[in-house]
Amino acid sequence: MTPESTAHNGLHPDMRTAIRPAALAAARLWSALPPSDLWRVERPTGSGSSRISLEPRKGLRAHIALEAALEADPCYGSARDVAMHLQPELCGWIGTPQGGVALNFGSVIANLGVQLDHFPGESQDKALEALLDELHTLLATRRVEFALLAPLSGMVADLSDEHVTLAPHTILRRLTDSEIEELSSNDALSSSLIPRYGGLLAALESHFTSPLFLGAHPADAIVSDDEFDASLAAIDTAHCVLHSFKEGAARILFQAVRPLVRSLPGLGGSYLIPPSPQTPTAYMLAATELADLQCFAQAFGDTRLPEQRFAAGRLRDSELRTSPRDAVVDAFVGIEALLNPFSDGELSYRMAMNYASLGAPEVRHARYRKFRDLYKVRNRVVHGGVDQEQFKVEGNALSITGVSQMAKALLRELVKQFAEFPALRALPALDAEFWEDQCFEAHRGSQ
């Protein structure tokens, strides 16, 4: 059978037979190597705190030593000869749209040996068969599944072992201690960028699949990254859902792209780090709120109104602002997206009336006054009112921080109403006629 005829048919049976003794030999060699690399290790100690230490571990030096030792092993030499004849794609280049590396057969066998070291001796044979099954699937399908993990700073959530679905194929879940250690620790010699943050407790997670390239791949080939982009969008939606559900700030520290396969090296994964400062406030989520959060996430997902999703994004941005003045501006951009009637007329008056019409008859006048007062502050901030320390809202003197909290609460109320009320969720557009009907109905209801 020629290499061309086996290239897309999975792992050749003769190749599988040759790999077994070579991988077991690599596991023995790896186990015998000393922990000569220096690692910065961060371990959680509870409640978002962590302890950092420098520890000897097996890292980059150990991997280089293992591949060098394999060259002298007869099982490895025999397996390499079979690979060159039957499956040369295991001796070339490996990559996905997220990146690629030069691959040699030694790194494939070394990786299998390192993976087997996680299992006791008596279970290594069974673990190796599982890894070879996975390798067969990768070679046959040329598809790799990834997890896009977005750890949250400031999230204090009573999740236990539960998870909450917030967007399509996207969950909020608790990070395990081993994941926190993995995401926060680093081999001092590694050239890859791994974020170093303590205090991680929870993360958003979404899955996607990408093409796997083995062997020659045209550099100018057009590769679709639609699934990755959809996963990024789902994480963004879930992040907006969290901030629309309740007050608080949970910042995405970075987004880790992690392959969910172990049989091939070089897929690695990467870290996308947004250039934004830390936020001192926290996002508190109790176990008793999880069911309501999931219900709200489902209602939010059913909404097709682009203005509602835009407003939720602005609410998230507002919560993550370090400047309360910037938070006021962000909040009112979202508010205007929902209450602006797209018609001629004095804007603040019409929006105040629209906001008032969404309340019960006995509170509509108070809602109208509150909105007008807040919008006056918004105008002052937008047009350069930097010298004022107190603002009048509903007869009370508030700082700009207090005003920003009220503006965010008002926008959160609107986002929830647009997600949960069918009359709002079904709108094809926010036109003037809808709001006029709403206001006249509100007037008749108050008589």
SEVEX-147025 format. One line per 2 residues: number of its first residue (from 1); their letters; for each residue x, y, z of C-alpha. Coordinates in Angstrom, 2 decimals, m for minus. Layout:
! residues N
NUM) A) X:Y:Z ~ ...
This chain:
! residues 447
1) MT) 0.00:0.00:0.00 ~ 1.48:3.37:m0.99
3) PE) 1.70:6.36:1.35 ~ m0.77:8.24:m0.83
5) ST) m3.43:5.54:m0.39 ~ m3.09:5.56:3.40
7) AH) m2.81:9.30:3.94 ~ m6.47:9.84:4.78
9) NG) m7.52:6.41:6.05 ~ m6.46:6.63:9.67
11) LH) m3.61:4.84:11.42 ~ m2.28:1.89:9.39
13) PD) m2.48:m1.41:11.38 ~ 1.25:m2.09:10.82
15) MR) 2.02:1.42:12.02 ~ m0.04:0.83:15.14
17) TA) 1.87:m2.39:15.84 ~ 5.21:m0.62:15.45
19) IR) 4.25:2.32:17.65 ~ 3.27:0.26:20.70
21) PA) 6.76:m0.88:21.87 ~ 8.31:2.49:20.92
23) AL) 5.76:4.44:23.01 ~ 6.20:2.12:26.01
25) AA) 9.99:2.54:25.73 ~ 9.53:6.33:25.66
27) AR) 7.40:6.13:28.82 ~ 10.19:4.24:30.61
29) LW) 12.83:6.73:29.46 ~ 10.70:9.69:30.51
31) SA) 10.07:8.21:33.94 ~ 13.84:7.81:34.49
33) LP) 14.68:11.43:33.64 ~ 15.34:13.80:36.58
35) PS) 13.20:16.95:37.07 ~ 15.93:19.34:35.93
37) DL) 13.80:22.22:34.61 ~ 12.73:25.18:36.75
39) WR) 9.02:25.97:36.86 ~ 7.11:28.88:38.30
41) VE) 4.18:27.07:39.92 ~ 1.00:28.72:41.16
43) RP) m1.34:26.65:43.32 ~ m4.77:27.72:44.58
45) TG) m5.18:27.91:48.33 ~ m8.90:28.67:48.38
47) SG) m11.23:31.69:47.99 ~ m9.36:33.00:44.98
49) SS) m5.95:33.17:46.64 ~ m2.86:31.27:45.50
51) RI) 0.68:30.38:46.47 ~ 3.61:30.79:44.06
53) SL) 6.82:28.82:44.21 ~ 9.79:27.86:41.99
55) EP) 10.01:24.10:41.67 ~ 12.13:21.59:39.69
57) RK) 10.02:19.77:37.12 ~ 10.36:18.06:33.79
59) GL) 10.03:20.63:31.06 ~ 11.79:21.75:27.89
61) RA) 15.19:20.26:28.79 ~ 13.59:16.93:29.66
63) HI) 11.73:16.77:26.35 ~ 14.96:17.42:24.43
65) AL) 16.74:14.72:26.47 ~ 13.92:12.24:25.82
67) EA) 14.02:12.68:22.04 ~ 17.81:12.29:22.10
69) AL) 17.55:9.07:24.15 ~ 14.95:7.66:21.77
71) EA) 17.43:7.80:18.88 ~ 19.37:4.95:20.50
73) DP) 16.32:2.77:21.16 ~ 15.82:m0.06:18.61
75) CY) 12.01:m0.06:19.01 ~ 11.93:3.61:18.07
77) GS) 14.21:3.08:15.06 ~ 12.01:0.28:13.78
79) AR) 8.84:2.34:14.22 ~ 10.38:5.31:12.44
81) DV) 11.27:3.16:9.44 ~ 7.67:1.92:9.23
83) AM) 6.37:5.50:9.50 ~ 8.60:6.71:6.68
85) HL) 7.19:3.98:4.44 ~ 3.53:3.81:5.49
87) QP) 2.63:7.14:7.14 ~ 5.13:9.85:6.28
89) EL) 2.61:12.47:7.40 ~ 3.75:11.66:10.96
91) CG) 7.23:12.90:10.03 ~ 6.39:16.27:8.51
93) WI) 4.50:19.43:9.41 ~ 1.51:19.66:11.72
95) GT) m0.89:22.52:12.19 ~ m4.38:23.96:12.46
97) PQ) m5.71:27.43:11.60 ~ m4.57:28.35:15.13
99) GG) m0.92:27.66:14.24 ~ 1.53:24.93:13.33
101) VA) 5.00:23.52:14.03 ~ 7.56:21.34:12.33
103) LN) 6.88:17.77:13.40 ~ 9.27:14.82:13.58
105) FG) 8.42:11.26:14.40 ~ 10.52:11.42:17.56
107) SV) 8.26:14.12:19.00 ~ 5.19:11.96:18.25
109) IA) 6.61:8.98:20.17 ~ 7.99:11.21:22.93
111) NL) 4.57:12.80:23.39 ~ 2.93:9.36:23.70
113) GV) 5.51:8.38:26.32 ~ 4.86:11.53:28.35
115) QL) 1.11:10.92:28.21 ~ 1.55:7.30:29.37
117) DH) 3.57:8.50:32.39 ~ 0.28:9.78:33.87
119) FP) m0.92:6.18:34.24 ~ 0.37:3.44:36.56
121) GE) 2.32:0.64:34.91 ~ m0.48:m1.90:34.89
123) SQ) m2.87:0.45:33.06 ~ m0.43:1.82:30.48
125) DK) m1.35:m0.77:27.84 ~ m5.03:0.22:28.03
127) AL) m4.15:3.94:28.02 ~ m1.91:3.45:24.98
129) EA) m4.73:1.78:23.04 ~ m6.97:4.77:23.78
131) LL) m4.27:7.16:22.54 ~ m3.78:5.14:19.37
133) DE) m7.55:5.10:18.78 ~ m7.51:8.88:19.08
135) LH) m4.56:9.14:16.68 ~ m6.43:6.93:14.20
137) TL) m9.45:9.27:14.37 ~ m7.28:12.36:13.87
139) LA) m5.61:10.87:10.81 ~ m8.93:9.69:9.36
141) TR) m11.00:12.85:9.93 ~ m8.31:15.53:9.87
143) RV) m10.35:17.42:12.46 ~ m9.28:18.56:15.94
145) EF) m11.62:19.56:18.76 ~ m10.59:22.54:20.85
147) AL) m11.90:24.15:24.00 ~ m11.92:27.94:24.15
149) LA) m11.52:28.70:27.84 ~ m12.01:32.24:29.18
151) PL) m11.05:32.50:32.89 ~ m12.86:35.26:34.75
153) SG) m11.24:37.64:37.22 ~ m13.50:38.91:39.99
155) MV) m16.00:36.05:39.65 ~ m16.97:34.61:43.02
157) AD) m19.47:31.90:42.10 ~ m20.94:29.07:44.16
159) LS) m20.84:26.62:41.28 ~ m19.60:23.45:43.05
161) DE) m19.54:20.82:40.29 ~ m22.40:22.42:38.35
163) HV) m22.25:24.40:35.14 ~ m24.68:26.87:33.60
165) TL) m25.37:27.10:29.86 ~ m25.24:30.76:28.83
167) AP) m24.95:30.63:25.03 ~ m24.91:27.95:22.30
169) HT) m22.38:25.29:23.35 ~ m21.02:27.70:25.98
171) IL) m21.05:27.19:29.74 ~ m19.99:28.91:32.92
173) RR) m18.17:26.46:35.16 ~ m15.80:26.18:38.07
175) LT) m12.10:25.72:37.31 ~ m10.45:22.71:38.93
177) DS) m7.33:23.15:41.03 ~ m5.28:21.35:38.39
179) EI) m6.59:23.70:35.67 ~ m5.74:26.76:37.76
181) EE) m2.23:25.40:38.25 ~ m1.88:24.65:34.53
183) LS) m3.13:28.06:33.40 ~ m0.99:29.99:35.88
185) SN) 2.28:28.00:35.89 ~ 5.10:28.12:33.37
187) DA) 8.37:26.44:32.44 ~ 11.01:29.16:32.77
189) LS) 12.57:28.06:29.46 ~ 9.35:27.84:27.47
191) SS) 9.05:30.26:24.57 ~ 5.24:30.15:24.64
193) LI) 3.35:32.94:26.34 ~ 1.33:31.66:29.29
195) PR) m0.51:34.23:31.41 ~ 0.44:34.42:35.07
197) YG) m2.60:35.38:37.08 ~ m3.72:34.21:40.48
199) GL) m7.19:34.27:41.94 ~ m8.93:32.30:39.21
201) LA) m12.08:30.44:40.23 ~ m14.45:30.21:37.25
203) AL) m14.38:30.35:33.47 ~ m16.54:30.47:30.37
205) ES) m15.96:27.53:28.03 ~ m16.94:26.90:24.42
207) HF) m15.90:24.10:22.04 ~ m15.11:24.15:18.33
209) TS) m13.37:21.96:15.75 ~ m10.68:22.93:13.25
211) PL) m9.00:21.26:10.28 ~ m5.81:19.31:11.00
213) FL) m2.98:19.62:8.51 ~ m0.33:16.90:8.33
215) GA) 2.44:16.87:5.77 ~ 2.48:19.37:2.94
217) HP) m0.04:22.18:3.17 ~ m0.19:24.97:0.57
219) AD) 0.76:28.24:2.23 ~ m1.77:30.18:0.15
221) AI) m4.70:27.82:0.82 ~ m7.81:29.52:2.17
223) VS) m8.68:28.03:5.55 ~ m12.10:28.63:7.06
225) DD) m12.01:29.70:10.70 ~ m15.78:30.04:11.01
227) EF) m16.13:27.63:13.93 ~ m13.41:29.42:15.92
229) DA) m15.03:32.79:15.20 ~ m18.43:31.39:16.25
231) SL) m16.88:30.13:19.49 ~ m15.39:33.57:20.19
233) AA) m18.80:35.14:19.54 ~ m20.47:32.65:21.88
235) ID) m18.01:33.50:24.67 ~ m18.75:37.20:24.08
237) TA) m22.51:36.54:24.26 ~ m22.15:34.56:27.49
239) HC) m20.06:37.37:28.98 ~ m22.81:39.87:28.11
241) VL) m25.45:37.57:29.62 ~ m23.60:37.51:32.94
243) HS) m23.44:41.30:33.15 ~ m27.02:41.72:32.02
245) FK) m28.24:39.32:34.70 ~ m26.94:41.26:37.71
247) EG) m24.50:43.93:38.82 ~ m20.79:43.25:39.23
249) AA) m17.71:42.98:37.03 ~ m16.19:39.70:35.84
251) RI) m13.35:40.44:33.46 ~ m12.08:37.92:30.92
253) LF) m8.36:37.77:31.69 ~ m7.40:35.83:28.59
255) QA) m8.83:33.23:26.24 ~ m6.97:29.92:26.14
257) VR) m7.28:27.78:23.02 ~ m6.69:24.23:24.22
259) PL) m6.75:21.06:22.08 ~ m8.87:18.25:23.52
261) VR) m6.60:15.56:22.08 ~ m3.45:14.05:23.61
263) SL) m2.02:11.77:20.94 ~ m0.25:14.41:18.81
265) PG) 2.18:17.08:19.99 ~ 2.48:20.55:18.54
267) LG) m1.24:21.40:18.61 ~ m0.42:23.24:21.79
269) GS) m2.99:25.98:21.91 ~ m2.60:29.70:22.35
271) YL) m3.63:32.53:24.63 ~ m5.49:35.61:23.46
273) IP) m4.99:38.36:26.02 ~ m7.17:41.49:25.87
275) PS) m5.15:44.63:26.69 ~ m7.38:45.88:29.50
277) PQ) m6.70:46.82:33.14 ~ m7.88:44.90:36.16
279) TP) m11.26:45.77:37.65 ~ m11.43:46.03:41.46
281) TA) m15.13:45.16:41.79 ~ m16.37:41.57:41.98
283) YM) m19.17:39.55:40.45 ~ m20.94:37.50:43.14
285) LA) m23.08:34.56:42.05 ~ m24.86:32.36:44.61
287) AT) m26.00:28.80:44.03 ~ m29.62:29.92:44.47
289) EL) m29.25:32.23:41.44 ~ m28.05:29.62:38.95
291) AD) m31.51:28.50:37.81 ~ m32.64:32.09:37.22
293) LQ) m29.40:32.82:35.36 ~ m29.97:29.89:33.03
295) CF) m33.58:30.93:32.37 ~ m32.46:34.46:31.56
297) AQ) m29.69:33.14:29.28 ~ m32.27:31.13:27.34
299) AF) m34.58:34.15:26.97 ~ m31.63:36.28:25.88
301) GD) m30.67:33.66:23.29 ~ m34.19:33.71:21.84
303) TR) m33.97:37.45:21.18 ~ m33.33:38.41:17.57
305) LP) m33.35:42.18:18.06 ~ m29.83:43.45:17.22
307) EQ) m30.33:46.57:19.36 ~ m30.87:44.38:22.43
309) RF) m27.62:42.49:21.89 ~ m25.77:45.73:21.21
311) AA) m27.15:47.21:24.45 ~ m26.05:44.14:26.42
313) GR) m22.54:44.53:25.06 ~ m22.49:48.17:26.13
315) LR) m23.69:47.18:29.60 ~ m20.82:44.71:29.87
317) DS) m18.38:47.41:28.74 ~ m19.84:49.83:31.26
319) EL) m19.39:47.38:34.13 ~ m15.75:46.83:33.19
321) RT) m14.86:50.52:32.95 ~ m12.45:51.86:35.56
323) SP) m13.72:55.44:35.02 ~ m17.31:56.08:36.21
325) RD) m17.67:58.85:33.60 ~ m16.83:56.37:30.84
327) AV) m19.27:53.93:32.45 ~ m22.08:56.53:32.24
329) VD) m21.38:57.12:28.53 ~ m21.31:53.39:27.75
331) AF) m24.54:52.78:29.65 ~ m26.40:55.55:27.84
333) VG) m25.20:54.38:24.43 ~ m26.94:51.09:25.27
335) IE) m30.01:52.86:26.67 ~ m30.37:55.00:23.55
337) AL) m30.12:51.90:21.35 ~ m33.24:50.51:23.06
339) LN) m35.31:53.63:23.73 ~ m34.49:55.85:20.76
341) PF) m37.72:55.87:18.69 ~ m35.98:56.62:15.37
343) SD) m38.18:59.64:14.70 ~ m38.09:63.42:14.78
345) GE) m38.59:65.14:18.11 ~ m36.76:66.02:21.29
347) LS) m34.73:62.90:22.09 ~ m34.43:63.00:25.87
349) YR) m38.15:63.70:26.32 ~ m39.22:60.86:24.04
351) MA) m36.81:58.38:25.61 ~ m37.94:59.38:29.10
353) MN) m41.55:58.82:28.08 ~ m40.68:55.46:26.53
355) YA) m38.87:54.34:29.66 ~ m41.77:55.50:31.86
357) SL) m44.27:53.55:29.74 ~ m42.54:50.26:30.61
359) GA) m43.41:50.63:34.31 ~ m46.58:50.15:36.31
361) PE) m49.02:53.13:36.20 ~ m48.26:54.29:39.73
363) VR) m44.49:54.62:39.11 ~ m44.44:56.06:35.58
365) HA) m44.09:59.68:36.61 ~ m41.20:58.84:38.94
367) RY) m39.53:56.80:36.19 ~ m39.90:59.73:33.82
369) RK) m38.26:62.17:36.29 ~ m35.43:59.75:37.08
371) FR) m34.62:59.27:33.42 ~ m34.62:63.03:32.69
373) DL) m32.30:63.67:35.65 ~ m29.90:60.91:34.60
375) YK) m29.90:62.09:31.00 ~ m28.96:65.61:32.10
377) VR) m25.91:64.12:33.84 ~ m25.11:62.14:30.70
379) NR) m25.18:65.36:28.66 ~ m22.96:67.10:31.18
381) VV) m20.41:64.27:31.06 ~ m20.44:63.94:27.27
383) HG) m20.05:67.70:26.73 ~ m17.10:68.16:29.06
385) GV) m18.55:68.59:32.54 ~ m15.38:67.52:34.34
387) DQ) m15.48:70.04:37.18 ~ m18.73:68.92:38.81
389) EQ) m18.53:66.56:41.80 ~ m22.24:66.25:42.70
391) FK) m25.26:65.72:40.48 ~ m28.96:66.02:41.29
393) VE) m30.97:62.86:40.57 ~ m34.50:62.47:41.98
395) GN) m33.79:65.28:44.45 ~ m30.64:63.62:45.82
397) AL) m27.03:64.72:45.39 ~ m25.01:61.87:43.87
399) SI) m21.37:61.45:42.95 ~ m20.50:60.42:39.40
401) TG) m19.93:56.90:40.73 ~ m23.47:56.83:42.11
403) VS) m24.82:58.10:38.80 ~ m22.92:55.40:36.91
405) QM) m24.41:52.72:39.16 ~ m27.93:54.05:38.49
407) AK) m27.31:54.23:34.74 ~ m26.05:50.65:34.65
409) AL) m29.01:49.46:36.72 ~ m31.42:51.22:34.36
411) LR) m29.81:49.64:31.30 ~ m29.81:46.22:32.97
413) EL) m33.53:46.59:33.66 ~ m34.16:47.41:30.00
415) VK) m32.05:44.53:28.67 ~ m33.95:42.11:30.90
417) QF) m37.31:43.51:29.83 ~ m36.42:43.22:26.16
419) AE) m35.26:39.63:26.73 ~ m38.18:38.47:28.86
421) FP) m41.26:40.30:27.50 ~ m42.61:38.84:24.21
423) AL) m43.99:42.19:23.01 ~ m40.49:43.67:23.10
425) RA) m38.58:40.57:22.02 ~ m40.67:40.21:18.85
427) LP) m40.14:43.76:17.60 ~ m38.84:43.95:14.04
429) AL) m37.48:47.43:14.82 ~ m37.79:50.08:17.49
431) DA) m40.08:52.42:15.57 ~ m41.93:55.48:16.77
433) EF) m45.36:53.91:16.26 ~ m44.66:51.17:18.76
435) WE) m43.64:53.63:21.45 ~ m46.59:55.91:20.74
437) DQ) m48.97:52.99:21.20 ~ m47.11:52.01:24.35
439) CF) m47.35:55.53:25.81 ~ m51.05:55.95:24.99
441) EA) m51.83:52.53:26.47 ~ m49.88:53.54:29.55
443) HR) m51.89:56.78:29.78 ~ m55.21:54.96:29.48
445) GS) m54.09:52.42:32.07 ~ m53.38:55.15:34.59
447) Q) m56.87:56.69:34.33
